[in-house]
């Protein structure tokens, strides 16, 4: 069952927060939801960190832990596939701390405080979903979820030349997305061994080792540029 996997709650909690924020009628309720939700994310990420380290100490040496996979779109063999390694766990903890700190840093945000927190939490949904996904399509989907909130958060609540900055960042990220999408499609269509099934699961792609060397040298720059743009490299 999907809800038996701890990782899914890094998406469920922000989604619940979004629903509650829509129902809020005043700023006090908005702040209450933001504080409780962001605190829950920090607590969950700290628990994940210590449990992950404990499992490693016990000898769990799989590349990804807490793995789970549920069919999403069967014609293309797309799954909601979850899993984390040490880097993912660190990034999840960092993201939770940023959301928690951002809640208090934006305590007196003006104007439209409710709208600000709605976009902030939607952004965090995309960020957490990205770090827990091991299916390329699901990862890309969460990556795109974060684009619109970033544009609005900068364009409406930023400082200085905020409209220009928001548009410039969005166009840069969309350009990176185009390269990344091409790379993902190329990996997908070369992911299966002869007679096997195409997959977007990173662990299955690695185990299959089916991508020809020539295609690897062609696809690597696309994925490197796409993820590099996202990571501000």
PyMOL commands that set and color helices and strands:
alter all, ss='L'
color gray80, all
select helices_A, chain A and resi 2-4+6-23+27-57+74-76+86-105+113-132+136-157+162-188+202-208+213-230
alter helices_A, ss='H'
color red, helices_A
select strands_A, chain A and resi 65-73+78-84
alter strands_A, ss='S'
color yellow, strands_A
deselect
rebuild
show_as cartoon
